[in-house]
């Protein structure tokens, strides 16, 4: 398990990529994990006002769990937009499509939004 506060999303993505490469995960799964992390990180920054969201990486032999924590108690909901050209509102749909499981958990000081990916067989 690795936990860190990241001043920007690229640091968090680099940490994630390094951990998955060291564990010999497939490149397409690494790319999915990076994009899903990016979406959760930006949501914590943009919608919850967290300047440096806390990121927790839990890497088990066959499962990756990424948790992004912020101070807002508001649990995110996937947006339904009637405008197919809207510039935002698709992040959680993307996380759902890229990962095997995702969700949000209230915490004492805000919430944790997480996803899990299973390693390819």
C-alpha positions as a printed NumPy array, in Angstrom:
array([[  0.   ,   0.   ,   0.   ],
       [  1.251,   3.467,  -0.895],
       [ -0.41 ,   6.664,   0.328],
       [  0.627,  10.165,  -0.612],
       [ -0.623,  13.689,  -1.09 ],
       [  0.179,  14.708,  -4.606],
       [  0.652,  18.339,  -5.637],
       [ -0.47 ,  17.457,  -9.14 ],
       [ -2.078,  14.632, -11.007],
       [  1.034,  13.74 , -13.001],
       [  2.882,  12.772,  -9.795],
       [  0.043,  10.432,  -8.837],
       [ -0.068,   8.915, -12.332],
       [  3.718,   8.421, -12.367],
       [  3.58 ,   6.659,  -8.985],
       [  0.761,   4.419, -10.218],
       [  2.523,   3.593, -13.492],
       [  5.786,   2.745, -11.708],
       [  4.022,   0.404,  -9.272],
       [  2.145,  -1.417, -12.046],
       [  5.195,  -1.694, -14.307],
       [  7.219,  -3.136, -11.435],
       [  4.45 ,  -5.71 , -10.942],
       [  4.393,  -6.576, -14.677],
       [  0.823,  -5.471, -15.401],
       [ -0.215,  -5.24 , -19.054],
       [  0.208,  -1.85 , -20.738],
       [ -3.46 ,  -1.472, -21.703],
       [ -4.53 ,  -2.099, -18.098],
       [ -1.945,   0.437, -16.896],
       [ -3.356,   3.008, -19.331],
       [ -6.902,   2.336, -18.067],
       [ -5.745,   2.734, -14.455],
       [ -3.957,   6.005, -15.23 ],
       [ -6.993,   7.49 , -16.961],
       [ -9.368,   6.402, -14.187],
       [ -7.016,   7.892, -11.565],
       [ -6.834,  11.112, -13.567],
       [-10.644,  11.384, -13.616],
       [-10.997,  10.826,  -9.858],
       [ -8.137,  13.198,  -9.068],
       [ -9.53 ,  15.993, -11.239],
       [-12.989,  15.503,  -9.724],
       [-11.525,  15.864,  -6.211],
       [ -9.663,  18.978,  -7.281],
       [-12.43 ,  20.588,  -9.334],
       [-15.623,  19.633,  -7.487],
       [-14.407,  19.107,  -3.914],
       [-11.871,  21.939,  -3.864],
       [ -8.966,  19.744,  -2.752],
       [ -5.688,  21.316,  -3.831],
       [ -3.738,  18.087,  -3.272],
       [ -6.088,  15.111,  -2.938],
       [ -4.757,  12.154,  -0.995],
       [ -4.162,   9.114,  -3.191],
       [ -3.877,   5.588,  -1.827],
       [ -2.639,   2.754,  -4.028],
       [ -3.248,  -0.797,  -2.826],
       [ -1.645,  -3.375,  -5.077],
       [ -2.411,  -7.012,  -4.365],
       [ -1.152,  -9.859,  -6.552],
       [ -4.173,  -9.771,  -8.902],
       [ -6.048,  -6.569,  -7.926],
       [ -5.293,  -2.869,  -7.898],
       [ -7.349,  -0.544,  -5.71 ],
       [ -6.933,   3.221,  -6.088],
       [ -8.552,   5.556,  -3.565],
       [ -8.741,   9.342,  -3.918],
       [ -9.721,  11.17 ,  -0.715],
       [-10.987,  14.721,  -0.325],
       [-12.645,  16.88 ,   2.346],
       [-16.058,  17.246,   0.713],
       [-18.866,  15.098,   2.136],
       [-20.756,  15.181,  -1.185],
       [-20.848,  11.723,  -2.765],
       [-20.413,  12.027,  -6.557],
       [-23.192,  10.907,  -8.856],
       [-22.758,  10.158, -12.568],
       [-24.238,  13.051, -14.544],
       [-26.879,  12.619, -17.199],
       [-26.45 ,  15.301, -19.82 ],
       [-28.896,  15.937, -22.612],
       [-26.116,  17.75 , -24.474],
       [-23.819,  15.228, -26.218],
       [-21.291,  18.036, -26.788],
       [-21.02 ,  19.09 , -23.12 ],
       [-17.434,  19.646, -21.989],
       [-17.875,  17.873, -18.657],
       [-20.066,  15.376, -16.858],
       [-18.691,  12.107, -18.244],
       [-15.863,  11.363, -15.8  ],
       [-17.632,   8.823, -13.605],
       [-19.093,   7.108, -16.672],
       [-15.54 ,   6.785, -17.976],
       [-14.28 ,   5.378, -14.661],
       [-17.137,   2.861, -14.708],
       [-16.259,   1.796, -18.265],
       [-12.51 ,   1.471, -17.591],
       [-12.581,  -0.374, -14.267],
       [-14.057,  -3.541, -12.823],
       [-15.548,  -1.863,  -9.731],
       [-15.857,   1.673,  -8.39 ],
       [-17.691,   3.567,  -5.703],
       [-17.573,   6.221,  -3.01 ],
       [-17.449,   5.931,   0.754],
       [-18.186,   8.693,   3.271],
       [-15.364,   9.274,   5.749],
       [-15.011,  11.197,   8.988],
       [-13.563,  14.211,   7.141],
       [-15.072,  13.948,   3.65 ],
       [-15.148,  10.99 ,   1.302],
       [-13.075,   8.43 ,  -0.53 ],
       [-13.773,   7.638,  -4.173],
       [-12.209,   4.412,  -5.376],
       [-11.876,   1.945,  -8.203],
       [-10.52 ,  -1.545,  -8.628],
       [ -8.927,  -3.255, -11.596],
       [ -8.13 ,  -6.935, -11.864],
       [ -4.961,  -8.077, -13.584],
       [ -5.43 ,  -9.819, -16.913],
       [ -5.417, -13.614, -16.658]])
